[in-house]
Amino acid sequence: MSQKKKYTNKEKPVFQAVRLIDLTEYQMNSVVSRMVLNKKSGTVTLFAFDEGQSLSEHTAPFDALVQILDGKAEITISGKSLLVNNGEMVVMPANEPHALKAVKKFKMLLTMIRS
């Protein structure tokens, strides 16, 4: 049986198994992010969106993989909207405009590979 440990944003869970979903908490009327890994080759970032919160349309120079860990998001890519649920993933292609909105509060893992 494992105990849940709450991590601060400055702590890094090293040499142990952790539940991604427990590495960040929801905050009312906010989008919270936590960098899990930041390397020259890419980044892995955990986000928690409160219901109704969003990221406005933007582009990125690299493909990005979004994995929904909890809740439900509306992800719009090049004008096409997708409802993405807990346990599902979407690839947001490089240089394509995309936006995200919390239909219900949700947590996601964003993996961006720079190559």
C-alpha positions as CSV (number, residue, x, y, z in Angstrom):
1,M,0.0,0.0,0.0
2,S,1.5,3.4,-1.0
3,Q,0.9,6.6,0.9
4,K,0.0,9.7,-1.0
5,K,2.5,12.5,-0.6
6,K,1.7,16.1,-1.5
7,Y,4.6,17.7,-3.4
8,T,5.4,21.4,-3.4
9,N,6.2,23.0,-6.8
10,K,9.9,23.0,-5.8
11,E,10.1,19.4,-4.9
12,K,10.9,16.9,-7.6
13,P,9.8,13.3,-7.2
14,V,13.0,11.5,-7.9
15,F,13.6,7.7,-7.8
16,Q,10.0,6.8,-6.9
17,A,6.7,6.1,-8.5
18,V,4.2,8.9,-8.2
19,R,0.7,9.5,-9.4
20,L,0.8,12.4,-11.9
21,I,-2.7,13.5,-11.0
22,D,-1.5,14.2,-7.4
23,L,1.4,16.5,-8.4
24,T,-0.9,19.5,-8.8
25,E,-4.2,20.7,-7.3
26,Y,-7.1,22.6,-8.8
27,Q,-7.4,26.2,-7.8
28,M,-10.6,28.2,-8.1
29,N,-10.8,30.3,-11.3
30,S,-7.3,29.4,-12.3
31,V,-5.0,27.4,-14.5
32,V,-2.2,25.8,-12.6
33,S,0.9,24.4,-14.2
34,R,3.8,22.4,-13.0
35,M,7.0,21.6,-15.0
36,V,7.7,17.9,-14.5
37,L,10.7,17.7,-16.9
38,N,12.5,20.5,-18.8
39,K,15.3,19.4,-21.1
40,K,16.8,20.8,-24.3
41,S,15.0,18.0,-26.2
42,G,11.6,18.8,-24.8
43,T,9.3,19.4,-21.9
44,V,6.7,17.6,-19.8
45,T,4.2,19.9,-18.0
46,L,1.2,19.1,-15.8
47,F,-1.8,21.4,-15.9
48,A,-4.9,21.7,-13.7
49,F,-7.7,23.9,-15.2
50,D,-10.7,24.9,-13.1
51,E,-14.1,24.7,-14.9
52,G,-14.5,27.4,-17.5
53,Q,-10.8,28.3,-17.6
54,S,-9.0,28.3,-20.9
55,L,-5.9,29.0,-23.0
56,S,-6.6,31.2,-25.9
57,E,-5.7,30.2,-29.5
58,H,-2.0,30.1,-30.2
59,T,0.6,28.1,-32.1
60,A,3.7,26.2,-31.1
61,P,6.7,25.3,-33.2
62,F,6.6,21.6,-32.2
63,D,4.1,18.8,-32.0
64,A,2.5,18.5,-28.6
65,L,0.8,15.5,-27.0
66,V,-2.0,16.2,-24.6
67,Q,-3.2,13.4,-22.2
68,I,-6.3,14.1,-20.1
69,L,-5.8,12.6,-16.7
70,D,-9.0,13.9,-15.1
71,G,-12.1,15.7,-16.2
72,K,-13.1,16.9,-19.6
73,A,-11.6,19.5,-22.1
74,E,-12.6,21.1,-25.3
75,I,-9.6,21.3,-27.6
76,T,-9.8,23.2,-30.8
77,I,-7.2,22.6,-33.5
78,S,-7.3,24.6,-36.7
79,G,-11.0,25.4,-36.1
80,K,-12.1,21.9,-35.3
81,S,-13.3,21.3,-31.8
82,L,-12.9,18.0,-30.0
83,L,-14.3,16.9,-26.6
84,V,-11.5,15.0,-24.8
85,N,-12.3,13.0,-21.7
86,N,-10.3,11.4,-18.9
87,G,-8.0,8.8,-20.3
88,E,-7.9,10.2,-23.8
89,M,-5.2,11.9,-25.7
90,V,-4.8,14.3,-28.7
91,V,-1.8,15.3,-30.7
92,M,-1.7,19.0,-31.5
93,P,0.4,19.4,-34.7
94,A,3.2,22.0,-34.9
95,N,2.3,25.4,-36.3
96,E,-1.5,24.7,-36.2
97,P,-3.6,27.1,-34.1
98,H,-5.0,25.5,-31.1
99,A,-6.9,26.4,-27.9
100,L,-8.1,24.6,-24.8
101,K,-11.1,25.1,-22.5
102,A,-12.3,23.3,-19.4
103,V,-15.8,21.9,-20.0
104,K,-15.4,20.4,-16.5
105,K,-12.3,21.0,-14.4
106,F,-9.5,18.9,-15.9
107,K,-5.9,17.9,-15.5
108,M,-3.7,17.2,-18.4
109,L,-0.1,16.2,-19.1
110,L,1.5,18.1,-22.0
111,T,4.5,16.6,-23.7
112,M,6.4,18.7,-26.2
113,I,9.3,17.2,-28.1
114,R,11.7,19.7,-29.8
115,S,12.9,18.1,-32.9
